[in-house]
Amino acid sequence: MIFATLEHILTHISFSIISIVIMIQVMTFLTHEIIGLLDSSEKGMIATFFSITGLLVSRWISLAHFPLSNLYESLIFLSCGLFIIHTIPKGGNLKSDLSTITAPSTVFTQGFATSGLLTEMHQSTILVPALQSQWLMMHVSMMLLSYAALLCGSLLSIALLVITFRKKIVIFFLMKFFNEKKNSLKKSSSFLSFQNYYKYQLTQRLDYWSYRVISLGFTFLTIGILCGGVWANEAWGSYWNWDPKETWAFITWNVFAIYLHTRTNQSLQVTNSALVASIGFLIIWICYFGINLLGIGLHSYGSFTLTSN
């Protein structure tokens, strides 16, 4: 009862904070950069992260197992993972322009996870026998961390494509995030030179961080799939069953393996690898959310909690 009340309170606190953060994000996007608003947004995301982490810990204690048995709990964990990955490119700098690209996904995932739309999954239940394993924490946590990293890295690649091929958006982006630098450089050089310089600098940074974040996510994904294979053999007697979830995880792994190949191949352009990562962004959501909504296959407990008799 105490833990249920605590979860209820933390959920409402998280959703209230993230609702304010969403409004701040919209205001920041529609207006020029306001440092106070950006700082408030980051602080709100940090507060939400700790609140959601407290929610996970309370469920862990009350359920006596790591809370990753259904879509609601996995969304909570994914939102935490997205926030952690979101902070990596900043390197302690709250004003990093790259974090502005990944912030919306982090914010909306936190909002959706605490919105109450998955209320029927909030109630704790007994794990089915297949999930009563030490592999639950290792496999599912690695998969969700890989999704978080791959989503953030793919968003940076999408931004790279947008900046490369859309001149109008380039100008808007550069004016928004380099306004102060533009004013100082405009005195000594033309705005065109400024634009070309910062466009090159920005695309290089986007490529640098997208490659490293995706590489991290690919490592997590590989570990997660291997752990899942061992667990599947233990639970179902086979390392691989071509279940819909397994099939789409395999497709996701191949897409990002192609990305890493094209990214490290000097004969191919950076935009080629960014295009592959952009396709991977959609594949991840199909693998994680789309298959869960269908509720089919051996991983059907990812869409709703199954209880044992």
Salt bridges, closest charged atoms under 4 A:
GLU7 OE1 - ARG59 NH1 3.01
GLU42 OE2 - HIS86 NE2 3.62
GLU42 OE1 - LYS90 NZ 2.79
GLU73 OE2 - ARG59 NH2 2.69
ASP97 OD1 - ARG205 NH1 3.06
ASP207 OD1 - ARG263 NE 3.00
ASP243 OD2 - HIS299 ND1 2.75
